[in-house]
Amino acid sequence: MVMEKSKVFRDITESKEYQRTRNLRQHGNVTVFEHSVYVASTSLKISKKLHIKVDEDVMIKCALLHDYFLYDWHDKDHPKLHGFRHASIAAENADRDFGLTKKEYKAIRSHMFPLNLRLPSSREALVLTLADKYCAASETIKTRKNRRVMKRKAAKA
């Protein structure tokens, strides 16, 4: 499946509500929107590479909405203990704005395992958890590398 041609992908990413994620930072300069699309794409790649049968529409929906917490967690006014709490907040927001099945809700709530101690209970939840960890680490490393490069360039100037 080409993710961008998916009706689920278009319905979520083109919605007014979801457009808010374009203005919320996630890791470094990466927005929640960019991170979530990266997680959706990576989730599909992981499931194919590891031959894990998933419902691709459920996978895309969960990946796009797994960080749908709708606040900038870098600001001092955000809810405390973001890493522990945002999965539940994202699931509640996603259910309110897009409607979730029980399976989708549980997948979003468990994506921070082992931090939130909710075990992934479906193949989609497991793949989402793995993809999110991979993407977050990749974005964080890239951001740190870019900062070092910029500092070196500034020192030479």
VENGIPE-V151617 format. One record per residue. N is the residue number from 1. RES is the residue in one letter. SS is DSSP state (helix for helix, strand for strand, loop for the rest). PSI is psi in whole degrees, -180 to 180 (* if undefined). NEAR is the number of other C-alpha atoms within 8 Angstrom. Layout:
BEGIN
N/RES/SS/PSI/NEAR
N/RES/SS/PSI/NEAR
END
This chain:
BEGIN
1/M/loop/134/5
2/V/loop/113/5
3/M/helix/-45/8
4/E/helix/-20/6
5/K/helix/-7/8
6/S/loop/133/10
7/K/helix/-40/6
8/V/helix/-47/9
9/F/helix/-50/13
10/R/helix/-45/10
11/D/helix/-40/8
12/I/helix/-55/11
13/T/helix/-23/8
14/E/loop/-3/8
15/S/loop/149/8
16/K/helix/-42/6
17/E/helix/-46/6
18/Y/helix/-26/11
19/Q/helix/-24/11
20/R/helix/-30/9
21/T/helix/-15/11
22/R/helix/-19/10
23/N/helix/9/8
24/L/loop/125/12
25/R/strand/145/12
26/Q/strand/-78/11
27/H/strand/114/11
28/G/loop/-124/8
29/N/loop/5/7
30/V/strand/131/10
31/T/strand/165/13
32/V/helix/-39/14
33/F/helix/-53/12
34/E/helix/-44/9
35/H/helix/-45/13
36/S/helix/-38/13
37/V/helix/-40/10
38/Y/helix/-43/9
39/V/helix/-40/14
40/A/helix/-48/16
41/S/helix/-45/10
42/T/helix/-37/10
43/S/helix/-45/15
44/L/helix/-39/11
45/K/helix/-44/8
46/I/helix/-45/11
47/S/helix/-39/12
48/K/helix/-46/9
49/K/helix/-40/7
50/L/loop/5/6
51/H/loop/45/6
52/I/loop/118/9
53/K/loop/119/7
54/V/loop/158/9
55/D/loop/111/7
56/E/helix/-35/8
57/D/helix/-42/8
58/V/helix/-41/10
59/M/helix/-47/14
60/I/helix/-46/15
61/K/helix/-48/13
62/C/helix/-42/13
63/A/helix/-43/14
64/L/helix/-31/15
65/L/helix/1/12
66/H/loop/-26/13
67/D/loop/37/10
68/Y/loop/55/13
69/F/loop/-18/10
70/L/loop/36/8
71/Y/loop/160/6
72/D/loop/106/9
73/W/loop/-7/10
74/H/loop/-22/6
75/D/loop/147/6
76/K/loop/-18/5
77/D/loop/0/4
78/H/loop/162/10
79/P/loop/139/6
80/K/loop/158/4
81/L/loop/47/6
82/H/helix/-48/9
83/G/helix/-33/8
84/F/helix/-28/9
85/R/helix/-24/9
86/H/helix/-26/10
87/A/helix/-41/16
88/S/helix/-41/9
89/I/helix/-44/10
90/A/helix/-42/16
91/A/helix/-43/15
92/E/helix/-46/8
93/N/helix/-44/10
94/A/helix/-41/12
95/D/helix/-42/10
96/R/helix/-46/7
97/D/helix/-27/7
98/F/helix/-12/7
99/G/loop/125/7
100/L/loop/147/9
101/T/loop/169/6
102/K/helix/-41/6
103/K/helix/-45/8
104/E/helix/-45/12
105/Y/helix/-48/11
106/K/helix/-36/11
107/A/helix/-44/16
108/I/helix/-44/16
109/R/helix/-28/13
110/S/helix/1/15
111/H/loop/-15/14
112/M/loop/11/13
113/F/loop/136/11
114/P/loop/1/7
115/L/loop/-41/7
116/N/loop/4/9
117/L/loop/22/8
118/R/loop/113/9
119/L/loop/135/7
120/P/loop/131/13
121/S/loop/9/8
122/S/loop/166/8
123/R/helix/-41/10
124/E/helix/-41/11
125/A/helix/-42/15
126/L/helix/-47/12
127/V/helix/-42/11
128/L/helix/-46/16
129/T/helix/-45/13
130/L/helix/-46/9
131/A/helix/-42/13
132/D/helix/-43/10
133/K/helix/-45/8
134/Y/helix/-50/8
135/C/helix/-43/12
136/A/helix/-44/10
137/A/helix/-44/8
138/S/helix/-45/8
139/E/helix/-39/11
140/T/helix/-44/10
141/I/helix/-44/8
142/K/helix/-42/8
143/T/helix/-45/11
144/R/helix/-40/8
145/K/helix/-44/8
146/N/helix/-38/8
147/R/helix/-42/8
148/R/helix/-41/8
149/V/helix/-45/8
150/M/helix/-38/8
151/K/helix/-42/8
152/R/helix/-42/8
153/K/helix/-40/8
154/A/helix/-37/7
155/A/helix/-31/6
156/K/helix/-25/5
157/A/loop/*/4
END
